[in-house]
Amino acid sequence: MAYDIADRRRLSRVAKVLLDYGTRIQKSVFLLQISDRQLKRMRERIEEAIDPVEDGVKYFPLCNKWDEVDKGVVMKLMVVSVGGSPGPIVFSLNEQQPDYIVYFASKESRKLIATQIEPRLSFRPKDVEKLVTPDEQNLLQCVQYLLREIPRCLELWEVAENHPRILHNKDCKFAFARRWSGK
């Protein structure tokens, strides 16, 4: 959201309104992450504060990779490679709060799921699948196993296989979002 306000008093009023809703990133530019209801209320407040003849206010919607998820159009599925410290995995899962989780673990690290990951989650996924790698030292075998088992999980959960949107997540090995199509 950007503005050009001719009068200092109006400028001050608009800036105060915007500080209630977002973060100033330049003198006359604010970054807002708000609901439609909040946007409507904020626009009403700004319209009351400005002179539409002398002042200019522009709204620029930015793309958010989770927009469709937030509107319930897309479901979130995360495939998480378990091993090492569970902290980054717990953080990522709590941050993303996927609908479905596929844990991919070795026989040894599988116990971390029940003892150190799931008890620390701040949400409940709709469903979880725990896959044990046939050989954690063989990357090709692991990838082939995942390519075979993930579609099986989607079928089990009655999720249609549409083209996935790959979502980068630096803390987990894989993250997918697929269009929801309940049967």
C-alpha positions, 0 to 999 in steps of 0.5 A: 500500500502506497500513498501521496498525501498533500497535507501534513495533518492528513498524512499523519492521520493516514500513517497512524491508521496504517500503523494499526494494520501493517509495517512501514517499509518506506516513508509512504509505503506499508506492507499489510497482511490483513483479512478482507474485513480488516482491509475494508475497515482500513480503507473506510478509515483512510477515506475518512482521513484524506481529501480524494481530490488532493491525495492519492492512495494505491493498493497493490495486492502481492502474491502469497503462495498460501492464498489458496490454502487460506481460502480452503481451496488447497490442502497442505501436505508436508513430507518430512525427512526425520533424522538429526535434531527434531527442533527444525521439524517441529518448528516447520510443522507448527509454522505451516500446520499442514493438513496431512504429514508424511514422515520419512524416517529410518528404523532408528529415527522413527521413534523420534516421531512419537517421542520428540516431534508429535508431542511438541506440535501445537496443532492436529493434522487430519492424518499422518503416515509414517514411512520407513526408508528401506535403506537410508544410505541409498538415495536412489532407493529412498526417492523411488520409495517416496515416489511410489508411497506418496501417491498411495498416501494420497489415495488413502486420504482420498486426495486427488492427484492434481499438479502439485505446487512445490513449496520451498521450506528450508527446514524440511526436505519436501513440502507439497500443496495439492488441490483438494478434491474430497471423494 
